[in-house]
């Protein structure tokens, strides 16, 4: 059974992914990527959503011809299963190539409340 807190986190993840799709379709690569960074923090602890976010980040990198991002996302896609198997996922990391793949990062308050189950 899904708890209310988990359900709210999943819905926030889905909303961020939907925003990323909408912005990407409109050609707003920066806005799409920002939504994906939010989705990454929300979905990072679950393998399939985590991989999905990195695949979408890779897509945005290709669409915007940001080859640094493409390289970074290919590396991260390869590292995601290892991170889940080892339990070493850097909390709050936004997942983009412009940040270390292993560095924890501060989490915005609204996302922190969702992750901790305090958001209603």
N, C-alpha and C positions, 0 to 999 in steps of 0.2 A: 504494500500500500504506500502510495506517495504522500508524504507529509505536506501540510500547507506551505511550510517554508521551502521545501524542495520544489513544490509545484510553482511557487512564485519565482524561484530562481530559474527554473526551466522556461517559464513564460517570458521572463526578462531576456534570457538567452535567445529565444525564438524571435522576440521583438527586435533585438539588436541585429540578428541575422536578416530579418525582413527589411530593416532599414538599410542594411548594407546592400541587399539586392536592389532595392528601389534606387538608392543613390548611384549604384554601379550602372543600372539601366539608363539613368539620366546623364551618365558620363562624368559624375562627380566622384572621381577616384579617391580623392583625399577624404571626403565625407564617408564614402564606403569603407575605407580603411579604418577610420576612427570608430565606426560602428563595429567593425570586426575586432578591433582591440578590446572594446567593451565585452563583446561576445567571448573573446578568448579568456578574459579573467573569469567570466561567469561559467564557462564550460570546460575549463582547463582540467578539472579533476575527473572528467569522464572521457575515456579514450575516443569514442566515435565523434562526439561533438568537438573535441580538441583537434582531432585530425581534420574534421570538416572545416573548421576555422582556418587552419593553415593552408588547406587546399584553396579556399576562397581568397586568402591573402596572396597565394601564388598567382591566382587568376588576375587579381588586381595588379600585381607586379607586372605580369605579361601585358595586360591591357594598357598600362601606363608606360610601358617600355622602361621600367625601373629594374635594370638587370642586377643591381645589388640586392634589391628585395627578392627577386627571383632566386638568386643563389642562396640567400638567407633562408627562404622558405623551403627550398629543396632540402637543405641541411636540417631544418627544424622538423620537416615531415619524417625524415629518417630517424631523428632523435625522439620523437613522441613516444613510440612504443617502449623504447629503453627507459625513458623517464617514468612511464607508468609502471613498468616491471620493477624498477628500482625504488619507486616511491619518491623520487627526487624531482618534484615539480616546483619551480620557484614561484611561490605565492605572489599573486598580483602582477606577474610579468605579462606585458601586453602582447607579446608574441611577434612583434615586427623585427625586421633585420637591423633596425637602427638601435636596438637594445641588446644587451647580452642575453643569450638563450638560457643562461643559468642564474641570472641575477633576480632575486626577489625585488618587488617594487611596491611603493605605497599604493593602497587600494582606495579609490574614491569612496566617501562615506556611504553613499546609497548602495553601492555594490557590496561593501563590507557588511552592511546590515542584512542584505540578501544572503550572503555567504554564511553569516552567523545565524540566520533564521530569525532576525529581529525585525524585519520589514514586513509590514502588513499591507 
